[in-house]
Amino acid sequence: MTIANLPAIRACRPAWNKGRIAGQKRPLLPKHVWAIRVRLEIADNVRDLALFNLAIDSKLRGCDLVRLRVADIYAAGQVRDRTSIVQSKTQKPVRFEITEGTRRSLAAWLEDPMMTGSEYLWPGRFHERLHISTRQYPRLVRGWVSSIGLEPSSYGTHSMRRTKVAQIYRKTGNLRAVQLLLGHTKMDSTVRYLGVELEDALAIAESVEI
């Protein structure tokens, strides 16, 4: 008696991205940035205001932002105007500016009792965690964007990284400057990251008269 080979039966799993918006996350617009800042100031959330401001200024990946140390941004009794760190992904240094408003919010955060004796700029809530995790940071970002009525699935940690460079590119069209600020090794990465299209290139060309 022969037994027919039956096809294997596999459980039907839902797609991992079902109901989610996949692809690049949008950068915040200037009005969004200011709206989030105002809400954090009203709530007197000193840590989140400092973290949000530095995320916008530094343009760092989340993994590098959460691991920042106090010594990276603070020296000689004041917050630095500029600093540099070695990126964990590329192992190459990247420099970034710290604007006046961000320096004020960081100085206020450094005076908080929670920062007493902390080596890390964003210490964890638990003793076994030296700093906030790369999972906690996205949750904070979702809370920020939700607080001003934006759709959380359209924004993420890379929205923080892209926000300032998107404005720089829009105003100057200088891809090389954006590449240096993001710490990309290849220009192709910067082009894909910004989503530069032919229409962008034509708009820049049309604004230049010879």
N, C-alpha and C positions, 0 to 999 in steps of 0.2 A: 504493500500500500504506500503510495507516494503522498508526501505532504507538500502542498503548494507553499512557496515562499511568499509570505504576506509582507506588505510594505510596513516599515517601522512607523509606529505611532508616536508622534512627539507632541508635547504640550504646547499649545498655542500661547506664546507670551506676547503681551502688548509691547509695542515699540517703546524704547526708552525715552524717545522724545515726543510721545503722544501728548498732545495738549500743550506742548511747550513751543516757544518761538526759538527756533534754532538759528545759528549763524552769528554774525558779529553783533555785539551789543552797541546800542547807540551812545554817542557821547552826550553829556548834559549840555544844555544851552546855558548861556550866561544868566538868564532869568531863573533857571532851575537852581543854579549854584547859589544865587543870592537868596532864593526862597528857602532852601535847606539851611543856609547859614542863619537866617533870621529865626527859623524854628528852633534850631539848636541853642541859639543865644537866649531866646525866650524861656526855653526849658532849663537853662543854666547847666547844660550838659557839656562841661568843660572838656572832658576827654574826647567825646565824639566830634566836637567842633574842631579841636586841634588835629584829630585824625583825618577828618574830612578835608580840612584846608591843606594839610601836608600831602594827602593823596592827590589832590588836584595839582599842587605845585611840583611835586617830585616826579610825577608821571611814572612811578615805579610799579612793577608787577606786585600783586598782593603778597607773594611769598617773600619779597624783599622788604616791603613796607612793614609787615608785622614783626620782622626781625630787627628793625632799626634799634640801635642802642642810643642811650642819652649822649654818649661821647661823639656820636656821628653828627649831631646837630648842635651841640652845646659845648662852648669852650670859653675860657677866660671870663666866666660869670655872665655870659650872654649867649643868645641863640645866634648862630652863624647866618650870614647873608647868603652864602653858598657852601655847598659841601659835595662830597662824592662818596660813593660806595662801590663795592665790587658786586656785580650782579651774579646771583646764584645760577642762573641759566647759562650765561655765556662766560662767566668767570672773567669778565672785562669791566673796568671801572666806568661809571657814568656820573656826570656832574649835574647838579640841578640847583636852581635858585630857591630861596625861601623869602617870599615877599613879606612886606611889613605887617600886614594883617595876620598872616600865618605865624610870624615870629611872636606877635602879641598873644595869640591863642596858645602857642606852645609854651611861652613863659608862664602863662596862667596855669597850664596843666602841670608844669614842673614844680609849681608851688603847692600842688595838691598833696595832702597827707599820704595818699596811696603811693606817691612817687618816692617817698622817703626810703633811701637805700636801694632803689631799683636800678639795675644795670640796663634794663630794656625800657624803651620809650613807651611801649604799650604792654605793661605787665599783665599776666594772666590772673584770673580770679582765684585760682587754686594753687596751692604750694608746689604741686608737681609740674605745673605749667609755667614756664618762665615768661612767656609772652602770649598774647592772644593768638589763636590758631588761624590757619588759612580757611577753616570752615566757619569760624565766628565772623571773620571779616565780611564774607558775602552776605551773611545774615544782617549785619549792620547796614550794608549798602542797600539791601532790600527795604529795611526800615526807613532809611533816609528818603528814598525815592517814593515809597508809599505815602510818606507823611505829607507830600505835596501833590498827591493825586495822580502820580504817574503809574503806568503799568509795570510792576516789578519784573515780569518776565522779559521785558524789552531792554532792561538795564542790568549791569553786573559790575564786577570789580574792574573789568577792562574799560567800562564807561569812565571810571575815575582816571584811568591812564590815558584815555583818548581825548578827554574833554579839552584840555588846554592846547594840545598840539593840533586839534581840529580847528580851533580858532586861529592859531598861528598860521596854519596852512591857508585857511580861508582869507586871511588878511594879507599874506605875503606871497603865497605860492611857492615858498622856499622849501623844497623837499629835503635838501641837504641839511638844513637847520633842524627839521623835524627828525631826520635820521639820527643826528647827533644827540638830540634831547631824549630820544627813546632808547638810545644805546644799541640800535640795530647794526649788525655788521654788513648787511647787504641792503642796497637801495630797493630791490625787489620786495623785500619784507615790508619796508615802509610804505611802498605803493599799495600793496595788498592790505596792509593794516588800516590805511586811511580810506581805502576804497576809491582810489583816484580813477576817474573815468575820462574818456575822451572829451566829454562835455566840460569837465573841469579844466582840461588843458586848453580847449578852445576859448573858454571864458577868460583865462589868463592871457592868452594870445591877443584876444580882442581888446583887452585893456591897455595894451602896449602899442603906441603909435611911433612910427619911424618917419 
